[in-house]
Amino acid sequence: MTFVEHHVPDTLVTGATGLIGRNLLVSLTARGRTVAAVVRRAAARAEELAAYVADHGGDPARLQVLDGDLTVDGLGLSAALPSVRDVFHCAGLFAFGLSPAQAAAINVDGSLAVVRWAAALPRLRRLVYVGGYRMTVLPPWVGDSTPRGSVRARLYRTYGPYEASKIEANLAVRDLARARAVPLTEIHPSTVIGRSDSGHSDQTIGMAETFGRLWRGQLPASIGRAHTFIPLVTADYLADFMAQVVERPETESQSLVVLDPQTPELPQLVLDAARHLGVPAPRLRLPVGLVRALPRALSGVDPEGLSFASEDRYDTRTADAHADAVGLVRPDIRIATTRWLDHLVSSRFGDARHVIGGRLRDVAGSRTFCVGDPLVADRVMLHGLPWDGESWRPLQRTLRGSAARPDLPGVGRSSVIPGRAPGDTTGWLDALLAQRQAPVELVAHSLGCEAALHYAAANPTGITRLVLVSPFFVQPRAPWLARRPWLVAANLRRTTDAALRASLIPGVAAAEPVDDAIASAAAQLARSGVALGVGRALARASRRSVRARLTALLNEVAQHTPTLVIHGEDDPLVGATGAATVCSIPGAAHSVSVSHPRAVAAAMARHRNDSGRQAGLPSTRSGDGTMA
């Protein structure tokens, strides 16, 4: 292994693919440090890590991604890296349900291997070890050196393999560093959440798992007492804090507890999260001892995680002094938490193939999830049932310009409007677009056509064009059984991705992003209340009064607004469309925008060109040869 002179690493980071490690790469390279990131399967991970560093303000040119393994002598590195001055040990196995041997192999033995490797560096300035904030409130029987014999056995029985291995590792690292004269700084972060600017996080264990259960309606009770405290810290603040530790000699031999003391106590934290997500907050609060005594199948909680639910408080004075010395200011933890929650929802709590960057906002009383900015996007796209906004990704990829994709209230990822039935979107889109300055193109599918029509009727000068895909009110009513909300909900809750695909887009081969749209819809249908909301919206959409009113509204709107109606050949129209242009897509069914996005894009292009010629406007051609 050789390095170009100006790329010779002066810093080494283990655990670089983890939440702390990858954000540390950003902070270090942004400060001009050249970093060797030690990971397994470096060739497969280098591009993704470099992209992350670039996307978050670091300098990927200063990053070297190297193959390494903490369980191998010399960390498995093929060169000694004598130029390294600072070593940041962020690697660790963070999981519950491990055996003591599994946990200790990485967290203890791997950490000691890092100390030995660092001790051999000729220019070593500092070893920074990442432990955990609970290290600072250990009972006296643990002691202050590497636990052995009966003490070690008791440690693993009391805390469980994960936390016990972290405690053992910290004490063992401290002992070995002292024996080898390795300059050591211990960093003890609290629960690390996403970045304060974007909320981005790829970690779904711990509090993220708790909020995931809250989002899915699987958190009937919160844990702990009124003053239970699980402090948080944002990933970017922690990374900036760590990156500057090595620059200050005063931090050598210090043990720094990094957390945000403004974190709400746990009951309030959960309540705040429920409000932001638009889901019911747990009504019960159970003592930790009771939850620990319950079977995991009943509680849904791994007993190992319960030791974090404590009323302890932590001494952060030394860490605060360092932050003050380098001018580091904590971000607002409440705002950062809402951004993290938005990211978790956008990433389906780690299950999504793509992180879509949406956020939740109050719209007409609904906590509405929206991807993109509806106030400035070129078009706003409104989905049908049982989809969410991800159903538009196949079509949007074929179109020019930007789009906002909100989820309709009461279905998908948006909460109901209080006092309204799911599917009743009257006034909702007006509220979403109330501050918009420029006219917008509205593209709607099935149920979403109702909101689009209401907005177009109320804002005739605010619409550049109306595209209605499979408008339900001019198509056959749902079958009798499909108008029974409880039957629909029971069926949808049991559905699989494959069954949903076969039902909604028959005959379409597996492909991304269609698969993502299916997976996202299925994930939302599994959440508490969503499948029933879809059933109720479907029943409402079958009412003759609703259909007649919207048919009349379509005939009115099409007289003054360029309007295109698109439907699948296998999903015919049965109602009048007035002055609207109608296009039938061969071989397509109701979800034509998902199954045949290029055909829909081509129809939109022809309609725009025809409308432009009538108005004396030039047409626009998209990059793939279709007009849109």
Buried (B, 14 or more C-beta within 10 A) or exposed (E): EEBEEEEBBBBBBBBBBBBBBBBBBBBBBBBEBBBBBBBEEBEEBBEEBBEBBBEBEBBBEBBBBBBBBBEEEBBBBEEEBEBBBBBBBBBBBBBBEBEBEBBBBBBBBBBBBBBBBBBEBEEBBBBBBBBBBBBBEBEEEBEEEBBEEEBBEBBBEBBBBBBBBBBBBBBBBBBBBEEBEBBBBBBBBBBBBBBBEBBBBBBBBBBBBBBBBBBBBEBEBBBBBEEBBBBBBBBBBBBBBBBBBBEBEEBBEBBBBBBBEEBBBBBEBBBBBBEBBBBBBBEEBBEBEEBBEEEEEEBBBBBBBBBBBBEEEBEBEBBBBBBEEEEBEBBEBBEBBBBBBBBBBBBBBBEBEBBBBBBBBEBBBBBBBBBBEBBEBBBBBBBBBBBBBBBBBBBBEBBBEEBBBBBBBBBBBBBBBEEBBBBBBEBBBBBBBEEBEEEBBBBBBBBBBBBBBBBBBEBBEBBBBBBBBBBBBBBEBBEEEBBBBEEBBEBBBEBEBEBBBEBBBEEBEEEEBBEBBBBBBBBBBBBBBBBBBBBBBBBBBBEEEBBEBBBBBBBBBBEEBBBBBBBBEBBEBEBEBBBBBBBBBEEBBBBBBBBBBBBBBBBBBBBBBBBBEEEEEEBEEBEEEBBB
